[in-house]
Amino acid sequence: MPLNEDRMQGSRELSDIAERLRLLEQQGAESHARAAHREAVIDRLHQENQKLRDEARGLVFDPISADLIRLYDGLRRDAERLAEAEVGADQAVAKLIASYAEDVELILDRCGLEPFTATPGESFRLGEHSVVATIETTTQGRENTIAEVTAIGFRERVSGQVKRPVRAKFYCLPEPSGPSRAEQGRLGGNSAANRESEES
């Protein structure tokens, strides 16, 4: 009899140990699930916080960046115009203005904007290129390609978003020959007059 009681006692103890282990495992799993949920919430809050910061930064810096880009363009234009002059004094002023343009470019770089450009012969890319003028060409392969870059572009260094596309002149094929708009209007007017005379 005592042997059977010892076995039953041992079996109850093993059952208690197994139950406790199961409870510990369940508590560990619940704790792990809570920790994972907490980390997910922290990550989401961090992303939302970063998004709000970026939006606030954009509201403050976008108008300033746009003004700095316009200032950079104006300084570059003036420097190039003066550099083309033959007078010696204008050359010195051109170098000075070009140095101011470089300073503005450094400020834009500190604002997280980096310059980018294009080369003649590149095809038009929406979002990266802006057409300021077209130049007619009879060469088929040149259609919709860059003829001349007039102003470089700027993009955000981190996101790669284009803040100001490259401005350029593009080649285009000449319009098909035919009557001009004035001639088309005159022809249309004459045909309308002819129809009226025929009806009367």
C-alpha positions in Angstrom: 0.0 0.0 0.0 2.6 2.6 0.9 4.2 2.0 -2.5 1.0 2.8 -4.4 0.6 5.9 -2.2 4.2 7.0 -3.0 3.5 6.5 -6.7 0.3 8.5 -6.5 2.0 11.2 -4.6 4.8 11.4 -7.1 2.3 11.5 -10.0 0.5 14.4 -8.3 3.7 16.3 -7.8 4.6 15.7 -11.5 1.2 17.0 -12.5 1.7 20.1 -10.3 5.1 20.7 -11.9 3.7 20.3 -15.4 0.8 22.7 -14.6 3.2 25.2 -13.2 5.4 24.9 -16.2 2.4 25.4 -18.5 1.3 28.5 -16.5 4.9 29.9 -16.7 4.9 29.3 -20.5 1.5 31.0 -20.9 2.7 34.0 -18.8 5.9 34.2 -20.8 3.9 34.1 -24.1 1.5 36.8 -22.8 4.4 38.9 -21.6 6.1 38.5 -25.0 2.9 39.5 -26.8 2.5 42.6 -24.6 6.2 43.6 -25.3 5.7 43.1 -29.0 2.5 45.2 -29.0 4.3 47.9 -26.9 7.2 48.0 -29.4 4.8 48.3 -32.3 3.0 51.2 -30.6 6.3 52.9 -30.0 7.4 52.4 -33.6 4.1 53.8 -34.9 4.3 56.8 -32.6 7.9 57.4 -33.7 6.8 57.3 -37.3 3.9 59.7 -36.7 6.2 62.0 -34.7 8.8 62.0 -37.6 6.0 62.7 -40.1 4.7 65.7 -38.1 8.3 67.0 -37.8 8.8 66.7 -41.5 5.5 68.4 -42.2 6.3 71.2 -39.8 9.8 71.5 -41.2 8.3 71.7 -44.7 5.9 74.4 -43.7 8.8 76.5 -42.4 11.6 75.7 -44.8 9.8 75.2 -48.2 9.1 78.9 -48.7 12.6 79.8 -47.6 14.1 77.1 -49.9 12.0 78.3 -52.8 13.3 81.9 -52.2 16.9 80.7 -51.9 16.6 78.8 -55.2 15.2 81.9 -56.9 18.1 83.9 -55.4 20.6 81.3 -56.6 19.2 81.4 -60.2 19.3 85.2 -60.3 22.9 85.3 -59.1 24.0 82.7 -61.6 22.2 84.5 -64.4 23.9 87.8 -63.5 27.3 86.2 -63.1 27.1 84.6 -66.5 25.8 87.8 -68.2 28.7 89.8 -66.7 31.2 87.1 -67.5 30.3 87.4 -71.2 31.0 91.1 -71.1 34.4 92.3 -72.4 35.0 95.0 -69.8 37.6 94.0 -67.1 35.6 95.5 -64.2 32.6 93.4 -65.1 34.7 90.2 -64.9 35.6 91.0 -61.2 32.0 91.6 -60.4 31.0 88.4 -62.2 33.4 86.4 -60.0 32.1 88.1 -56.9 28.4 87.4 -57.8 29.4 83.8 -58.7 30.9 83.4 -55.2 27.6 84.6 -53.7 25.7 82.0 -55.8 28.1 79.3 -54.4 27.3 80.5 -50.8 23.6 80.2 -51.5 24.2 76.7 -52.8 25.9 75.8 -49.6 23.0 77.2 -47.6 20.6 75.0 -49.7 22.9 72.0 -49.0 22.6 72.7 -45.2 18.8 72.8 -45.7 19.0 69.2 -47.1 18.7 70.1 -50.8 21.3 68.9 -53.3 21.7 70.2 -56.8 21.3 67.9 -59.9 21.5 68.7 -63.6 21.1 67.0 -67.0 23.1 66.9 -70.2 22.2 67.8 -73.7 20.7 64.8 -75.5 18.9 63.4 -72.5 15.2 62.5 -73.0 12.5 64.4 -71.2 11.6 62.9 -67.8 8.4 64.1 -66.2 9.0 65.4 -62.7 12.8 65.9 -63.2 12.7 68.2 -66.2 10.8 71.4 -67.0 10.5 72.8 -70.5 11.2 76.5 -70.7 11.4 76.7 -74.5 11.5 74.5 -77.6 13.9 74.5 -80.5 12.8 73.1 -83.8 14.9 70.3 -85.3 14.5 68.1 -88.4 16.5 65.2 -86.9 14.1 62.5 -85.7 16.3 61.2 -82.9 16.5 64.6 -81.3 12.8 65.0 -80.6 12.0 65.6 -76.9 15.6 65.7 -75.9 17.5 68.4 -74.1 19.0 71.1 -76.3 20.4 73.3 -73.5 20.1 73.4 -69.7 19.1 76.8 -68.5 18.9 76.1 -64.7 19.9 73.2 -62.5 17.4 71.4 -60.3 17.3 70.7 -56.6 16.1 67.6 -54.7 15.8 66.5 -51.1 18.9 64.5 -50.1 17.0 62.1 -47.8 13.8 61.4 -49.7 15.0 62.1 -53.2 11.9 64.3 -53.8 12.5 66.9 -56.5 11.9 70.4 -55.2 12.7 72.2 -58.4 13.1 70.3 -61.7 16.0 71.0 -64.1 14.9 73.8 -66.5 15.9 73.2 -70.1 15.2 74.0 -73.7 14.1 70.9 -75.7 14.2 69.9 -79.3 10.9 69.4 -81.1 9.9 68.6 -84.7 8.4 71.4 -86.7 4.6 71.3 -87.1 3.4 69.7 -90.3 3.1 72.2 -93.1 -0.3 73.3 -94.1 -2.5 76.4 -94.1 -1.8 78.7 -91.2 -4.5 79.4 -88.6 -5.3 82.7 -90.3 -5.7 81.0 -93.6 -7.8 78.2 -92.0 -10.1 80.9 -90.6 -10.3 82.6 -93.9 -11.0 79.4 -95.7 -13.6 78.4 -93.1 -15.2 81.8 -93.4 -15.4 81.6 -97.2 -16.9 78.1 -97.1 -19.5 79.3 -94.6 -20.3 82.3 -96.9 -20.5 80.0 -99.9 -22.9 77.7 -98.0 -25.1 80.7 -97.2 -25.2 81.9 -100.8 -26.0 78.4 -102.0 -28.9 78.1 -99.5 -30.3 81.5 -100.5 
